Amino acid sequence: MQTAPVMNSAVLQNRSVNMFSDLLVHDMGAGLADGISQGAAGPREFRTTPLWGVGQRIFFLHDGRTADLNEAITAHASNGSEANAVVGAFNALPVTDKQAVLNFLRSL
């Protein structure tokens, strides 16, 4: 992403930001649903959290239900989830490639 051309700080104008997020709201399906609606987002919908700092987090998912990155990834697959194809692609990776993805996430 790119910061705005006009900001209060010249240092922050027109800068690339590698937040690893689209900042959009996505339907994560029944498995992650929490029964809470916020604004226009329903109980199965969540804004994509930027991944920067994910390597220093202790708990994952919106409710902190796991401390395991692999489990957090697989938890995104459930009935109606927009992430089903991505989780399927991750699960189809060879073990060494899965580990490389996890290592990359831990490096952020």
N, C-alpha and C positions, 0 to 999 in steps of 0.2 A: 504494500500500500504506500501511498504518497501522502505526506502531510499537506495541509492547505497552503496555497501560495501567500496568503495574508494571515499572519498570526501575530500575537503580542511579542513574540521573540523571533528575531531574525535568524537565530541559530536553528530554530525548528521549522523554518519555512522550506517547502519543497524538498523534504527529506524522505528517503525510503525508510519504511518501518517493516521489519521482518517479524510480524506478530504471529504468522502462521494461523490465520483465521480469516473467515470471510465476514465475520460479525453478523451473519444472518440468523434468523430464527428457523429451526428445522424441527420436523416431526420425528421424534426419537422412538416412537412406538410405545407399546404397552409396557415393555420391560423397564423403562426408565421413568414412566409417568409417575408423578407425585401428587396428583389431585389438586394442584395449585394453579390457578390462572393468574397471570400478571399482564395487565393491559390487554392487548389483543392476542397474547400468547396463551394457548390452552394448556391443560395439564400434561400433555405429551410433547410440548414444544419448548425448545431451549435455544438460547443464543449461543453460537459457537464461541467458546472461551478461547482467547489467544493462548497458544502453547508456550510462549516465552515463560521461562521459570518452571516449567513442568518438571524438570529434573530435580528441583529442590522441594517439590511438594511431597507431603507425607501421605495425604489421602487424595483420591480421585473421584470423579463424577460430581454432579451438582450437590449431592448429599453426603459425600465423603464415605460412601459405602465400601470402598476397597482401597487397599494400600498397594495393590498390584497393577502395574501398567497393562500387562497382558489381559488381565481380567477386566480392566476398564474398557479396553478396546472391544473385547468380545461382548461386553454388556450392552453395547450399542446395537446389537442385532436382536430384534424381536419383532413380533407381529406389527406390521405397518411402519417400521422404522425406515427413514430415508437412508440410513447407514448400512443397510443389509448387504448391498453389493460391495461396499468398501470393506466391511468386516469379512465377507466371503473371500475377497481378494487377499486380504491379510492372512486369513487362515490357510489359503492355498499356497502361500509362500513356503519355500524350503526353510527348515529350522534355522539355518545360518542367516538367511535374509530376514526372517522375523527378528532374530537377535540383533541384526544391524539396525532395524527400525527402532527397536526398543533402546538400543545404545544411543541412537541419534536423539530420541526424545529425552533421554536422561542427560544429554549434553546441553540441552536448551536452558 
